[in-house]
């Protein structure tokens, strides 16, 4: 349980609002979905975060996924310190770029060649451009509730119509930018088949999260994945798995290794950079050879392959490969899932829980949650009360019903038990 006020967080946030839009540098941090003011942190260690008022929290965000081995993982810290001593940026090739590329290619089934970038958004933006350049087609299919960064052509969501050319859902994104984006319903095989029957020859790519984390944790059905692979192959379209969030998280080789479906391209971020700003996109050699300077599809970046970020990524992936935490993560994640569901049942709270490995979401509704339409039925007001109740008990959960939580290898069984105990205290008050 937290023991102090958050007066210092309040003061910093008030000043931040005069300096940055909304007082934050990423919209998800503003607590808009739960109300109140964001908490300002100063330190992370293992499974814990400490705010600037001295309050300590069990952390289930892990920087939105990268901290799979906990905060301040020693091998990553050591690698970063050594890299800093050599220089912070060269804008030229380094051996570390080769080393990280080799680790990625070795790990991810779909990747024969890879290009390093600075973020997941850059990775998805670049993958879409490459797919269009490779196929000579314009249209891209995405799925409602799947988030692929703030790429203009992908910053759209489905309306009530089925397969429609989408209207932007952000000012500043033009209809021209999104007119070639088709938004379909996740896990809807009938709609997918109909779309390819009508427009398959014009579809350059299909992009999806194979484990969704931005409408809450939502998983694909085997039938949906199999149809995606079959239809894209038959139409000559590029199948892109956005594994920015789930890559190296649900398994070392990503969701594609769990589900046994190999896409044509994969985008990565978060864990692949060890918590530093680094993303990557890769895929079949014949597709990736279209990227400049081997081909004609332009992509460049001054800080791409930055030596500090690549050092962190190498240390992280090496640790995950050589000492896999996944069995332990499965154990403690199941413990947490079982405990949260039991606490909801005891309190008489309507709920369902989706989980893949160390990613999960407790939805405040009966479920099942299989797509955006079903996720949107959740009781977001109840979630907001749950969030703040857990905060007061010293547990930092994602600040939206529609964000997955993440367990790290540094969460002990005692941490999980304390989290469940906190839920048991507050859930009865939410009925």
FIPAMI-455358 format. One record per residue (C-alpha): y, z, x; residue number from 1; residue in three letters. Coordinates in Angstrom, 2 decimals. Layout:
BEGIN
+---------+---------+---------+-----+---------+
:   north :      up :    east : num : residuo :
+---------+---------+---------+-----+---------+
:       Y :       Z :       X : NUM :     ala :
...
+---------+---------+---------+-----+---------+
This chain:
BEGIN
+---------+---------+---------+-----+---------+
:   north :      up :    east : num : residuo :
+---------+---------+---------+-----+---------+
:    0.00 :    0.00 :    0.00 :   1 :     unk :
:    3.48 :   -0.81 :    1.27 :   2 :     unk :
:    5.61 :    2.23 :    2.07 :   3 :     unk :
:    9.08 :    0.79 :    2.60 :   4 :     unk :
:   11.64 :   -1.14 :    0.62 :   5 :     unk :
:   12.38 :   -4.77 :    1.40 :   6 :     unk :
:   16.12 :   -4.30 :    1.91 :   7 :     unk :
:   16.20 :   -6.17 :    5.20 :   8 :     unk :
:   14.32 :   -9.11 :    3.69 :   9 :     unk :
:   16.90 :   -9.12 :    0.90 :  10 :     unk :
:   19.81 :   -9.22 :    3.36 :  11 :     unk :
:   18.30 :  -12.01 :    5.44 :  12 :     unk :
:   17.50 :  -14.05 :    2.35 :  13 :     unk :
:   21.02 :  -13.64 :    0.96 :  14 :     unk :
:   22.42 :  -14.99 :    4.23 :  15 :     unk :
:   19.81 :  -17.75 :    4.36 :  16 :     unk :
:   20.93 :  -19.04 :    0.98 :  17 :     unk :
:   24.33 :  -19.82 :    2.52 :  18 :     unk :
:   22.73 :  -21.67 :    5.41 :  19 :     unk :
:   19.74 :  -23.55 :    3.95 :  20 :     unk :
:   19.05 :  -25.10 :    0.52 :  21 :     unk :
:   17.49 :  -22.30 :   -1.51 :  22 :     unk :
:   17.45 :  -20.13 :    1.58 :  23 :     unk :
:   14.22 :  -21.67 :    2.88 :  24 :     unk :
:   12.93 :  -24.55 :    4.98 :  25 :     unk :
:   10.01 :  -25.35 :    2.68 :  26 :     unk :
:   10.22 :  -25.07 :   -1.09 :  27 :     unk :
:    6.92 :  -23.17 :   -1.49 :  28 :     unk :
:    8.40 :  -20.20 :    0.39 :  29 :     unk :
:   11.10 :  -19.53 :   -2.20 :  30 :     unk :
:    8.76 :  -17.69 :   -4.63 :  31 :     unk :
:    9.97 :  -19.95 :   -7.42 :  32 :     unk :
:    6.58 :  -19.78 :   -9.15 :  33 :     unk :
:    6.41 :  -15.96 :   -9.19 :  34 :     unk :
:   10.06 :  -14.89 :   -9.34 :  35 :     unk :
:   11.83 :  -12.48 :   -7.06 :  36 :     unk :
:   12.88 :  -13.03 :   -3.48 :  37 :     unk :
:   10.75 :  -14.20 :   -0.54 :  38 :     unk :
:    9.61 :  -11.70 :    2.06 :  39 :     unk :
:   10.83 :  -12.24 :    5.62 :  40 :     unk :
:    8.17 :  -11.68 :    8.28 :  41 :     unk :
:    8.44 :  -10.87 :   11.95 :  42 :     unk :
:    4.87 :  -10.51 :   13.21 :  43 :     unk :
:    1.31 :  -11.57 :   12.54 :  44 :     unk :
:   -1.76 :  -10.09 :   14.17 :  45 :     unk :
:   -5.39 :  -10.71 :   13.24 :  46 :     unk :
:   -5.67 :  -10.58 :    9.44 :  47 :     unk :
:   -2.27 :   -8.93 :    8.96 :  48 :     unk :
:    1.40 :   -9.74 :    8.58 :  49 :     unk :
:    4.33 :   -7.38 :    9.07 :  50 :     unk :
:    7.71 :   -7.93 :    7.43 :  51 :     unk :
:   11.09 :   -7.03 :    8.90 :  52 :     unk :
:   11.14 :   -3.80 :    6.89 :  53 :     unk :
:    7.94 :   -2.58 :    8.54 :  54 :     unk :
:    5.61 :   -3.28 :    5.61 :  55 :     unk :
:    2.12 :   -4.42 :    6.58 :  56 :     unk :
:    0.04 :   -6.79 :    4.45 :  57 :     unk :
:   -3.49 :   -8.17 :    4.45 :  58 :     unk :
:   -2.69 :  -11.88 :    4.73 :  59 :     unk :
:   -4.51 :  -14.48 :    2.63 :  60 :     unk :
:   -2.15 :  -17.35 :    3.39 :  61 :     unk :
:   -2.74 :  -17.74 :    7.12 :  62 :     unk :
:    0.29 :  -20.03 :    7.47 :  63 :     unk :
:   -1.19 :  -22.04 :    4.56 :  64 :     unk :
:   -4.47 :  -22.59 :    6.35 :  65 :     unk :
:   -4.15 :  -22.97 :   10.13 :  66 :     unk :
:   -4.92 :  -19.35 :   11.04 :  67 :     unk :
:   -8.66 :  -19.62 :   10.45 :  68 :     unk :
:   -9.25 :  -17.39 :   13.49 :  69 :     unk :
:   -6.43 :  -15.02 :   12.60 :  70 :     unk :
:   -2.90 :  -14.58 :   13.90 :  71 :     unk :
:   -2.37 :  -14.50 :   17.67 :  72 :     unk :
:   -5.83 :  -15.82 :   18.53 :  73 :     unk :
:   -6.03 :  -15.18 :   22.25 :  74 :     unk :
:   -7.37 :  -18.55 :   23.44 :  75 :     unk :
:   -4.58 :  -20.39 :   21.60 :  76 :     unk :
:   -1.93 :  -18.02 :   22.98 :  77 :     unk :
:   -3.21 :  -18.48 :   26.53 :  78 :     unk :
:   -3.29 :  -22.26 :   26.17 :  79 :     unk :
:    0.26 :  -22.37 :   24.80 :  80 :     unk :
:    1.60 :  -20.12 :   27.57 :  81 :     unk :
:    0.02 :  -22.33 :   30.23 :  82 :     unk :
:    1.35 :  -25.50 :   28.62 :  83 :     unk :
:    4.89 :  -24.10 :   28.42 :  84 :     unk :
:    4.84 :  -23.42 :   32.15 :  85 :     unk :
:    4.14 :  -27.11 :   32.76 :  86 :     unk :
:    6.88 :  -28.42 :   30.45 :  87 :     unk :
:    7.67 :  -28.54 :   26.75 :  88 :     unk :
:    7.84 :  -32.31 :   26.16 :  89 :     unk :
:    7.47 :  -35.47 :   28.25 :  90 :     unk :
:    7.57 :  -38.34 :   25.76 :  91 :     unk :
:    4.80 :  -39.88 :   27.84 :  92 :     unk :
:    0.98 :  -39.80 :   27.92 :  93 :     unk :
:   -0.87 :  -36.64 :   28.98 :  94 :     unk :
:   -4.53 :  -35.82 :   29.63 :  95 :     unk :
:   -4.41 :  -33.29 :   26.77 :  96 :     unk :
:   -3.93 :  -36.12 :   24.25 :  97 :     unk :
:   -7.25 :  -37.63 :   25.37 :  98 :     unk :
:   -8.95 :  -34.25 :   25.22 :  99 :     unk :
:   -7.82 :  -33.50 :   21.68 : 100 :     unk :
:   -8.66 :  -37.04 :   20.53 : 101 :     unk :
:  -12.17 :  -36.67 :   21.96 : 102 :     unk :
:  -12.69 :  -33.38 :   20.13 : 103 :     unk :
:  -11.56 :  -34.92 :   16.83 : 104 :     unk :
:  -13.71 :  -38.03 :   17.21 : 105 :     unk :
:  -16.71 :  -35.92 :   18.17 : 106 :     unk :
:  -16.24 :  -33.67 :   15.13 : 107 :     unk :
:  -15.19 :  -35.90 :   12.22 : 108 :     unk :
:  -17.77 :  -38.45 :   11.01 : 109 :     unk :
:  -15.26 :  -41.07 :    9.84 : 110 :     unk :
:  -13.10 :  -41.13 :   12.96 : 111 :     unk :
:  -13.75 :  -43.69 :   15.71 : 112 :     unk :
:  -10.12 :  -43.84 :   16.86 : 113 :     unk :
:   -7.26 :  -41.43 :   16.19 : 114 :     unk :
:   -3.47 :  -41.31 :   16.44 : 115 :     unk :
:   -1.67 :  -37.97 :   16.88 : 116 :     unk :
:    1.50 :  -37.27 :   14.90 : 117 :     unk :
:    3.63 :  -34.22 :   14.11 : 118 :     unk :
:    2.62 :  -33.17 :   10.59 : 119 :     unk :
:    0.27 :  -33.77 :    7.71 : 120 :     unk :
:    3.02 :  -35.68 :    5.91 : 121 :     unk :
:    3.34 :  -38.07 :    8.85 : 122 :     unk :
:   -0.43 :  -38.48 :    8.89 : 123 :     unk :
:   -0.72 :  -39.48 :    5.22 : 124 :     unk :
:    2.38 :  -41.68 :    5.35 : 125 :     unk :
:    0.98 :  -43.52 :    8.37 : 126 :     unk :
:   -2.54 :  -43.84 :    6.95 : 127 :     unk :
:   -1.19 :  -45.48 :    3.79 : 128 :     unk :
:    0.88 :  -47.92 :    5.86 : 129 :     unk :
:   -2.11 :  -48.81 :    8.02 : 130 :     unk :
:   -4.35 :  -49.31 :    4.97 : 131 :     unk :
:   -1.81 :  -51.68 :    3.44 : 132 :     unk :
:   -1.43 :  -53.55 :    6.71 : 133 :     unk :
:   -5.19 :  -53.80 :    7.16 : 134 :     unk :
:   -5.92 :  -55.07 :    3.65 : 135 :     unk :
:   -2.75 :  -57.06 :    3.03 : 136 :     unk :
:   -2.51 :  -55.36 :   -0.38 : 137 :     unk :
:    0.14 :  -53.16 :   -1.96 : 138 :     unk :
:   -1.36 :  -50.80 :   -4.52 : 139 :     unk :
:   -2.50 :  -47.26 :   -3.68 : 140 :     unk :
:   -4.47 :  -44.93 :   -5.94 : 141 :     unk :
:   -3.86 :  -41.19 :   -5.85 : 142 :     unk :
:   -4.92 :  -38.41 :   -8.19 : 143 :     unk :
:   -2.84 :  -36.04 :  -10.27 : 144 :     unk :
:   -2.60 :  -32.62 :   -8.67 : 145 :     unk :
:   -3.42 :  -33.91 :   -5.19 : 146 :     unk :
:   -0.58 :  -33.25 :   -2.74 : 147 :     unk :
:   -0.24 :  -35.48 :    0.30 : 148 :     unk :
:    3.01 :  -34.23 :    1.77 : 149 :     unk :
:    6.49 :  -35.40 :    0.80 : 150 :     unk :
:    5.80 :  -39.09 :    1.32 : 151 :     unk :
:    7.98 :  -41.07 :   -1.13 : 152 :     unk :
:    5.20 :  -43.34 :   -2.38 : 153 :     unk :
:    2.86 :  -40.39 :   -2.97 : 154 :     unk :
:    5.35 :  -37.93 :   -4.49 : 155 :     unk :
:    4.36 :  -38.79 :   -8.03 : 156 :     unk :
:    2.16 :  -37.14 :  -10.65 : 157 :     unk :
:    0.37 :  -38.39 :  -13.75 : 158 :     unk :
:    1.88 :  -38.32 :  -17.23 : 159 :     unk :
:   -0.07 :  -38.29 :  -20.47 : 160 :     unk :
:   -1.10 :  -41.93 :  -20.06 : 161 :     unk :
:   -4.29 :  -42.76 :  -18.23 : 162 :     unk :
:   -3.99 :  -45.26 :  -15.37 : 163 :     unk :
:   -0.27 :  -45.95 :  -15.18 : 164 :     unk :
:    2.21 :  -47.09 :  -12.61 : 165 :     unk :
:    3.98 :  -43.83 :  -11.97 : 166 :     unk :
:    7.53 :  -42.62 :  -12.25 : 167 :     unk :
:    8.81 :  -40.51 :   -9.32 : 168 :     unk :
:    8.85 :  -36.77 :   -9.91 : 169 :     unk :
:   11.60 :  -36.08 :   -7.37 : 170 :     unk :
:   15.22 :  -37.23 :   -7.32 : 171 :     unk :
:   15.84 :  -39.45 :   -4.34 : 172 :     unk :
:   12.49 :  -41.20 :   -4.70 : 173 :     unk :
:   13.07 :  -44.62 :   -6.21 : 174 :     unk :
:   10.92 :  -46.30 :   -8.82 : 175 :     unk :
:   10.61 :  -49.21 :   -6.43 : 176 :     unk :
:    9.02 :  -46.93 :   -3.86 : 177 :     unk :
:    6.36 :  -45.73 :   -6.30 : 178 :     unk :
:    5.75 :  -48.83 :   -8.42 : 179 :     unk :
:    2.64 :  -49.63 :   -6.38 : 180 :     unk :
:    1.19 :  -46.13 :   -6.74 : 181 :     unk :
:   -1.46 :  -45.66 :   -9.44 : 182 :     unk :
:   -2.05 :  -42.05 :  -10.51 : 183 :     unk :
:   -5.47 :  -41.28 :  -11.98 : 184 :     unk :
:   -7.17 :  -38.11 :  -13.15 : 185 :     unk :
:   -9.26 :  -36.26 :  -10.60 : 186 :     unk :
:  -13.01 :  -36.30 :  -11.35 : 187 :     unk :
:  -12.57 :  -38.94 :  -14.08 : 188 :     unk :
:  -15.28 :  -41.50 :  -13.29 : 189 :     unk :
:  -14.68 :  -43.60 :  -16.39 : 190 :     unk :
:  -10.98 :  -44.05 :  -15.66 : 191 :     unk :
:  -11.68 :  -44.80 :  -12.01 : 192 :     unk :
:  -14.24 :  -47.49 :  -12.87 : 193 :     unk :
:  -11.90 :  -49.09 :  -15.41 : 194 :     unk :
:   -9.03 :  -49.20 :  -12.92 : 195 :     unk :
:  -11.12 :  -50.92 :  -10.26 : 196 :     unk :
:  -12.55 :  -53.35 :  -12.82 : 197 :     unk :
:   -9.03 :  -54.40 :  -13.76 : 198 :     unk :
:   -7.14 :  -54.13 :  -10.46 : 199 :     unk :
:   -9.62 :  -53.60 :   -7.63 : 200 :     unk :
:   -8.58 :  -56.74 :   -5.74 : 201 :     unk :
:   -5.00 :  -55.43 :   -5.50 : 202 :     unk :
:   -5.84 :  -51.88 :   -4.37 : 203 :     unk :
:   -5.23 :  -51.28 :   -0.67 : 204 :     unk :
:   -6.38 :  -47.68 :   -0.59 : 205 :     unk :
:   -7.51 :  -44.64 :   -2.51 : 206 :     unk :
:   -6.33 :  -41.30 :   -1.13 : 207 :     unk :
:   -7.57 :  -37.91 :   -2.28 : 208 :     unk :
:   -8.10 :  -34.33 :   -1.20 : 209 :     unk :
:  -11.89 :  -33.88 :   -1.05 : 210 :     unk :
:  -11.20 :  -30.18 :   -1.57 : 211 :     unk :
:   -7.92 :  -29.72 :   -3.39 : 212 :     unk :
:   -5.68 :  -26.84 :   -2.45 : 213 :     unk :
:   -2.45 :  -27.66 :   -4.25 : 214 :     unk :
:   -3.52 :  -27.38 :   -7.87 : 215 :     unk :
:   -5.54 :  -24.39 :   -6.84 : 216 :     unk :
:   -8.92 :  -24.89 :   -5.20 : 217 :     unk :
:  -10.56 :  -27.76 :   -7.11 : 218 :     unk :
:  -13.65 :  -29.65 :   -6.00 : 219 :     unk :
:  -14.93 :  -33.17 :   -6.70 : 220 :     unk :
:  -18.15 :  -33.81 :   -8.57 : 221 :     unk :
:  -20.91 :  -35.63 :   -6.67 : 222 :     unk :
:  -20.71 :  -38.48 :   -9.20 : 223 :     unk :
:  -16.96 :  -38.86 :   -8.63 : 224 :     unk :
:  -17.31 :  -39.01 :   -4.85 : 225 :     unk :
:  -20.23 :  -41.43 :   -5.00 : 226 :     unk :
:  -18.31 :  -43.74 :   -7.34 : 227 :     unk :
:  -15.23 :  -43.61 :   -5.09 : 228 :     unk :
:  -17.27 :  -44.71 :   -2.11 : 229 :     unk :
:  -19.12 :  -47.42 :   -4.04 : 230 :     unk :
:  -16.05 :  -48.92 :   -5.73 : 231 :     unk :
:  -13.82 :  -48.95 :   -2.64 : 232 :     unk :
:  -16.53 :  -50.59 :   -0.55 : 233 :     unk :
:  -17.14 :  -53.25 :   -3.19 : 234 :     unk :
:  -13.41 :  -53.98 :   -3.56 : 235 :     unk :
:  -12.61 :  -53.91 :    0.14 : 236 :     unk :
:  -10.22 :  -50.99 :   -0.38 : 237 :     unk :
:   -9.72 :  -48.24 :    2.21 : 238 :     unk :
:  -10.99 :  -44.79 :    1.17 : 239 :     unk :
:   -8.79 :  -42.08 :    2.71 : 240 :     unk :
:   -9.76 :  -38.41 :    2.72 : 241 :     unk :
:   -6.74 :  -36.14 :    3.08 : 242 :     unk :
:   -8.29 :  -33.26 :    5.02 : 243 :     unk :
:   -4.99 :  -31.80 :    6.19 : 244 :     unk :
:   -5.89 :  -28.56 :    4.43 : 245 :     unk :
:   -9.70 :  -28.53 :    4.31 : 246 :     unk :
:  -10.41 :  -30.23 :    7.64 : 247 :     unk :
:  -12.05 :  -27.82 :   10.12 : 248 :     unk :
:  -11.62 :  -25.19 :    7.39 : 249 :     unk :
:  -14.52 :  -25.65 :    4.95 : 250 :     unk :
:  -16.71 :  -26.88 :    7.82 : 251 :     unk :
:  -16.10 :  -27.86 :   11.43 : 252 :     unk :
:  -16.56 :  -31.54 :   10.56 : 253 :     unk :
:  -14.61 :  -31.20 :    7.33 : 254 :     unk :
:  -15.41 :  -31.69 :    3.67 : 255 :     unk :
:  -16.86 :  -35.13 :    4.38 : 256 :     unk :
:  -19.68 :  -33.49 :    6.29 : 257 :     unk :
:  -20.32 :  -31.02 :    3.45 : 258 :     unk :
:  -20.49 :  -33.73 :    0.81 : 259 :     unk :
:  -22.18 :  -36.44 :    2.87 : 260 :     unk :
:  -19.56 :  -39.07 :    2.02 : 261 :     unk :
:  -17.88 :  -40.87 :    4.93 : 262 :     unk :
:  -14.41 :  -42.25 :    4.15 : 263 :     unk :
:  -12.79 :  -45.13 :    6.03 : 264 :     unk :
:   -9.86 :  -43.00 :    7.20 : 265 :     unk :
:   -9.10 :  -39.28 :    7.44 : 266 :     unk :
:   -5.81 :  -37.44 :    7.73 : 267 :     unk :
:   -5.62 :  -34.04 :    9.43 : 268 :     unk :
:   -3.13 :  -31.24 :   10.10 : 269 :     unk :
:   -2.83 :  -27.45 :   10.13 : 270 :     unk :
:   -5.97 :  -26.27 :   11.97 : 271 :     unk :
:   -6.13 :  -29.39 :   14.16 : 272 :     unk :
:   -2.89 :  -28.24 :   15.81 : 273 :     unk :
:   -3.88 :  -24.61 :   16.17 : 274 :     unk :
:   -0.94 :  -23.57 :   14.01 : 275 :     unk :
:    1.64 :  -25.68 :   15.85 : 276 :     unk :
:    3.32 :  -28.81 :   14.41 : 277 :     unk :
:    0.63 :  -31.45 :   14.87 : 278 :     unk :
:   -1.14 :  -33.88 :   12.56 : 279 :     unk :
:   -3.51 :  -36.78 :   13.05 : 280 :     unk :
:   -4.91 :  -39.78 :   11.26 : 281 :     unk :
:   -7.97 :  -41.72 :   12.25 : 282 :     unk :
:  -10.82 :  -43.83 :   11.03 : 283 :     unk :
:  -12.86 :  -46.93 :   11.63 : 284 :     unk :
:  -12.05 :  -48.74 :   14.85 : 285 :     unk :
:  -11.38 :  -52.07 :   13.12 : 286 :     unk :
:   -8.79 :  -50.39 :   10.89 : 287 :     unk :
:   -7.11 :  -48.34 :   13.61 : 288 :     unk :
:   -6.79 :  -51.39 :   15.86 : 289 :     unk :
:   -4.08 :  -52.56 :   13.46 : 290 :     unk :
:   -1.76 :  -49.76 :   14.67 : 291 :     unk :
:    1.00 :  -50.74 :   17.14 : 292 :     unk :
:    0.72 :  -51.52 :   20.04 : 293 :     unk :
:   -2.90 :  -52.67 :   19.54 : 294 :     unk :
:   -1.87 :  -54.27 :   16.26 : 295 :     unk :
:    1.27 :  -54.87 :   14.22 : 296 :     unk :
:    1.50 :  -51.81 :   11.94 : 297 :     unk :
:    4.39 :  -49.73 :   13.27 : 298 :     unk :
:    4.02 :  -46.02 :   14.00 : 299 :     unk :
:    5.82 :  -44.00 :   16.65 : 300 :     unk :
:    7.18 :  -40.52 :   17.34 : 301 :     unk :
:    8.99 :  -38.92 :   20.26 : 302 :     unk :
:    7.09 :  -35.65 :   19.94 : 303 :     unk :
:    3.71 :  -37.11 :   18.92 : 304 :     unk :
:    1.02 :  -35.64 :   21.16 : 305 :     unk :
:    3.41 :  -32.89 :   22.29 : 306 :     unk :
:    1.77 :  -31.01 :   25.22 : 307 :     unk :
:    2.22 :  -27.55 :   23.68 : 308 :     unk :
:    0.82 :  -28.59 :   20.30 : 309 :     unk :
:   -2.11 :  -30.46 :   21.85 : 310 :     unk :
:   -2.92 :  -27.43 :   24.03 : 311 :     unk :
:   -3.07 :  -25.24 :   20.93 : 312 :     unk :
:   -5.20 :  -27.80 :   19.10 : 313 :     unk :
:   -7.67 :  -28.12 :   21.97 : 314 :     unk :
:   -8.05 :  -24.34 :   22.22 : 315 :     unk :
:   -8.56 :  -24.01 :   18.46 : 316 :     unk :
:  -11.10 :  -26.80 :   18.05 : 317 :     unk :
:  -13.00 :  -25.73 :   21.15 : 318 :     unk :
:  -13.29 :  -22.19 :   19.83 : 319 :     unk :
:  -14.45 :  -23.42 :   16.41 : 320 :     unk :
:  -17.03 :  -25.70 :   18.01 : 321 :     unk :
:  -18.39 :  -23.25 :   20.57 : 322 :     unk :
:  -18.33 :  -20.08 :   18.45 : 323 :     unk :
:  -18.45 :  -21.27 :   14.83 : 324 :     unk :
:  -17.07 :  -18.68 :   12.39 : 325 :     unk :
:  -18.31 :  -20.44 :    9.27 : 326 :     unk :
:  -21.32 :  -18.25 :    8.46 : 327 :     unk :
:  -19.17 :  -15.15 :    8.69 : 328 :     unk :
:  -16.39 :  -16.77 :    6.65 : 329 :     unk :
:  -18.91 :  -17.64 :    3.95 : 330 :     unk :
:  -20.10 :  -14.03 :    3.87 : 331 :     unk :
:  -16.71 :  -12.35 :    3.54 : 332 :     unk :
:  -15.34 :  -15.06 :    1.24 : 333 :     unk :
:  -18.26 :  -14.55 :   -1.14 : 334 :     unk :
:  -17.63 :  -10.80 :   -0.98 : 335 :     unk :
:  -14.00 :  -11.38 :   -1.96 : 336 :     unk :
:  -14.86 :  -13.85 :   -4.72 : 337 :     unk :
:  -17.46 :  -11.54 :   -6.24 : 338 :     unk :
:  -15.11 :   -8.55 :   -6.06 : 339 :     unk :
:  -12.16 :  -10.32 :   -7.67 : 340 :     unk :
:  -14.30 :  -11.65 :  -10.50 : 341 :     unk :
:  -15.86 :   -8.24 :  -11.07 : 342 :     unk :
:  -12.40 :   -6.64 :  -11.18 : 343 :     unk :
:  -11.27 :   -9.20 :  -13.77 : 344 :     unk :
:  -14.33 :   -8.61 :  -15.92 : 345 :     unk :
:  -13.86 :   -4.85 :  -15.80 : 346 :     unk :
:  -10.23 :   -5.25 :  -16.85 : 347 :     unk :
:  -11.08 :   -7.71 :  -19.61 : 348 :     unk :
:   -8.96 :  -10.44 :  -17.98 : 349 :     unk :
:   -9.78 :  -14.07 :  -18.78 : 350 :     unk :
:  -10.46 :  -15.83 :  -15.48 : 351 :     unk :
:  -12.45 :  -18.32 :  -13.47 : 352 :     unk :
:  -12.76 :  -18.67 :   -9.71 : 353 :     unk :
:  -13.24 :  -21.84 :   -7.64 : 354 :     unk :
:  -14.32 :  -21.56 :   -4.02 : 355 :     unk :
:  -15.41 :  -23.76 :   -1.13 : 356 :     unk :
:  -16.12 :  -21.73 :    1.98 : 357 :     unk :
:  -13.02 :  -19.74 :    2.92 : 358 :     unk :
:  -10.75 :  -21.54 :    0.40 : 359 :     unk :
:  -10.55 :  -20.18 :   -3.15 : 360 :     unk :
:   -8.37 :  -19.69 :   -6.21 : 361 :     unk :
:   -8.58 :  -17.08 :   -8.96 : 362 :     unk :
:   -7.34 :  -18.87 :  -12.09 : 363 :     unk :
:   -6.08 :  -16.79 :  -14.99 : 364 :     unk :
:   -7.92 :  -18.76 :  -17.66 : 365 :     unk :
:  -11.52 :  -19.20 :  -18.80 : 366 :     unk :
:  -12.04 :  -22.54 :  -17.02 : 367 :     unk :
:  -13.69 :  -24.61 :  -15.85 : 368 :     unk :
:  -10.89 :  -26.04 :  -13.70 : 369 :     unk :
:  -11.77 :  -29.57 :  -12.61 : 370 :     unk :
:   -8.45 :  -31.44 :  -12.53 : 371 :     unk :
:   -4.70 :  -30.99 :  -12.97 : 372 :     unk :
:   -4.81 :  -30.92 :  -16.77 : 373 :     unk :
:   -7.29 :  -28.05 :  -16.81 : 374 :     unk :
:   -5.55 :  -26.21 :  -13.95 : 375 :     unk :
:   -2.27 :  -26.38 :  -15.88 : 376 :     unk :
:   -3.77 :  -24.27 :  -18.69 : 377 :     unk :
:   -3.65 :  -21.19 :  -16.45 : 378 :     unk :
:   -1.53 :  -18.17 :  -17.37 : 379 :     unk :
:    1.17 :  -18.49 :  -14.69 : 380 :     unk :
:    3.14 :  -15.51 :  -16.00 : 381 :     unk :
:    0.09 :  -13.29 :  -15.57 : 382 :     unk :
:   -0.42 :  -14.71 :  -12.10 : 383 :     unk :
:    3.16 :  -13.77 :  -11.17 : 384 :     unk :
:    2.54 :  -10.17 :  -12.21 : 385 :     unk :
:   -0.73 :  -10.20 :  -10.28 : 386 :     unk :
:    1.04 :  -11.52 :   -7.17 : 387 :     unk :
:    3.70 :   -8.80 :   -7.17 : 388 :     unk :
:    1.18 :   -6.12 :   -8.01 : 389 :     unk :
:   -0.91 :   -7.12 :   -4.99 : 390 :     unk :
:    2.22 :   -7.19 :   -2.82 : 391 :     unk :
:    2.93 :   -3.57 :   -3.74 : 392 :     unk :
:   -0.65 :   -2.74 :   -2.75 : 393 :     unk :
:   -0.15 :   -4.39 :    0.65 : 394 :     unk :
:   -1.96 :   -7.68 :   -0.06 : 395 :     unk :
:   -0.16 :  -10.99 :    0.51 : 396 :     unk :
:   -1.58 :  -13.70 :   -1.76 : 397 :     unk :
:   -0.29 :  -17.27 :   -2.22 : 398 :     unk :
:    2.93 :  -17.26 :   -4.25 : 399 :     unk :
:    1.69 :  -19.73 :   -6.87 : 400 :     unk :
:   -1.25 :  -19.98 :   -9.24 : 401 :     unk :
:   -1.68 :  -23.51 :   -7.92 : 402 :     unk :
:   -2.14 :  -22.71 :   -4.22 : 403 :     unk :
:   -5.47 :  -21.84 :   -2.64 : 404 :     unk :
:   -5.88 :  -18.65 :   -0.62 : 405 :     unk :
:   -7.49 :  -18.62 :    2.83 : 406 :     unk :
:   -9.80 :  -16.11 :    4.47 : 407 :     unk :
:   -9.85 :  -15.81 :    8.27 : 408 :     unk :
:  -12.54 :  -14.70 :   10.69 : 409 :     unk :
:  -10.41 :  -11.61 :   11.35 : 410 :     unk :
:  -10.74 :  -10.31 :    7.81 : 411 :     unk :
:  -13.23 :   -7.46 :    8.00 : 412 :     unk :
:  -15.46 :   -6.26 :    5.18 : 413 :     unk :
:  -13.10 :   -3.28 :    4.97 : 414 :     unk :
:  -10.13 :   -5.63 :    4.48 : 415 :     unk :
:  -12.00 :   -7.38 :    1.70 : 416 :     unk :
:  -12.96 :   -4.07 :    0.10 : 417 :     unk :
:   -9.32 :   -2.91 :    0.25 : 418 :     unk :
:   -8.22 :   -6.15 :   -1.41 : 419 :     unk :
:  -10.75 :   -5.73 :   -4.21 : 420 :     unk :
:   -9.67 :   -2.13 :   -4.68 : 421 :     unk :
:   -6.05 :   -3.30 :   -4.99 : 422 :     unk :
:   -7.06 :   -5.82 :   -7.64 : 423 :     unk :
:   -8.99 :   -3.13 :   -9.52 : 424 :     unk :
:   -5.82 :   -1.05 :   -9.67 : 425 :     unk :
:   -3.44 :   -3.71 :  -10.95 : 426 :     unk :
:   -5.53 :   -6.01 :  -13.15 : 427 :     unk :
:   -5.89 :   -3.51 :  -16.03 : 428 :     unk :
:   -2.10 :   -3.45 :  -16.26 : 429 :     unk :
:   -1.99 :   -7.24 :  -16.83 : 430 :     unk :
:   -4.09 :   -7.42 :  -20.00 : 431 :     unk :
+---------+---------+---------+-----+---------+
